[in-house]
Amino acid sequence: MTRENEGKDFLSLDAGFPDRVLKTSFYLSVITIVACLSYMTMMVTVSFAIGCCISLVLYKMLWWTVQYAVRNKRSEIKGFFLKASLLKYGIVGVMLLSACLFLEVQVEALALGLGMVLIVLVMKIGSRILVNFMNTSIKVSSQEIGDVSAKISKKGV
C-alpha cells in the first residue's frame, strides 16, 4: 500500500456502520438506564432515559433522511431536507417541552442522555482510527513459532 492510499483508507467506513452505531447506542443506553435505576434517584433515571430516547430518535431520523436523499433526485432533496428538519426539530422540541413541563427533569442527566449517540459515534470512529493506525504502523514478519506458522496478512484486521 502506498502513502497516498494509506490516507484514504485510514477512516473507511462500511455501509453497516450507522446501523451498528444505532444498535450499540441502544444497548449502551439500556445498560446505563438499568445501572441508573440501581444507583441514582428515579428522576435522574427518567431524565437520562428521556435524553437517550430523544438522541436515538434524532439519529434514526437523520439516518433515514440521508438514505432517502441518496435514493432520490437532487431537485427533491432540498425541499425534503427542509421538511424533515422542521419535523425533526418540532418533535424534539415537543418532547423536551413536555418533559420539562410535566416532570422535574435533571438537566445534567438529560444532557448526558442526549449525548449518548454522539459518545458512541466518537468511540467507534476513534477505535476505527486507532485500529487502522496500528495496522499500518506495526510491521510484523511471518515467522514460525514452535510448530505453528504465524502468517500475517498485509491488509490487517
C-alpha positions, -999 to 999 in steps of 0.1 A, spaced: 0 0 0 14 34 -10 14 65 12 -14 80 -9 -37 50 -3 -29 49 34 -45 83 40 -76 74 20 -82 40 37 -74 53 72 -110 61 80 -130 40 56 -165 32 69 -187 4 56 -224 6 48 -234 -11 80 -216 14 103 -247 37 110 -268 7 119 -241 -7 143 -239 28 159 -277 27 165 -276 -8 180 -246 0 202 -262 32 214 -295 14 222 -278 -14 241 -255 11 260 -285 32 268 -304 3 282 -275 -9 303 -269 26 316 -305 31 324 -306 -2 344 -274 10 362 -291 43 370 -320 25 385 -297 9 410 -276 39 419 -295 71 411 -328 86 420 -359 79 399 -359 114 384 -323 112 373 -330 78 357 -361 92 339 -342 123 328 -314 101 314 -339 78 297 -357 107 281 -324 121 268 -314 87 254 -348 83 237 -346 117 221 -310 110 210 -319 77 194 -349 92 176 -328 120 163 -301 97 150 -326 73 134 -344 103 117 -311 117 104 -300 83 90 -334 78 74 -332 113 58 -298 106 44 -309 73 29 -339 90 13 -318 118 -1 -293 93 -16 -321 74 -34 -339 104 -49 -330 132 -74 -312 163 -64 -341 187 -71 -362 169 -45 -335 168 -18 -335 204 -6 -373 205 0 -372 172 17 -343 182 40 -362 213 50 -394 194 57 -375 166 76 -356 191 96 -387 211 106 -404 178 115 -374 165 134 -368 197 155 -406 201 161 -408 166 175 -377 171 197 -390 205 209 -423 190 219 -406 161 236 -383 184 256 -410 209 264 -434 182 277 -406 166 297 -396 199 313 -432 210 320 -446 177 334 -415 163 352 -388 176 374 -360 170 349 -324 168 360 -306 188 334 -272 170 337 -288 136 332 -309 148 303 -278 163 286 -258 131 292 -287 111 276 -289 135 247 -252 129 241 -253 91 242 -253 85 204 -226 111 200 -205 94 226 -209 60 208 -201 76 175 -169 92 188 -158 59 204 -165 38 173 -147 63 149 -118 67 174 -114 29 178 -115 25 140 -88 52 135 -67 35 163 -70 1 147 -62 13 112 -32 32 126 -19 2 144 -24 -20 114 -4 4 92 23 13 117 33 -21 131 51 -43 106 55 -79 117 71 -105 95 57 -140 93 77 -165 113 74 -199 127 66 -200 164 71 -235 176 52 -258 152 26 -231 143 32 -208 113 22 -172 121 10 -157 88 2 -120 89 -19 -106 61 -8 -73 45 -43 -59 48 -46 -62 86 -77 -69 106 
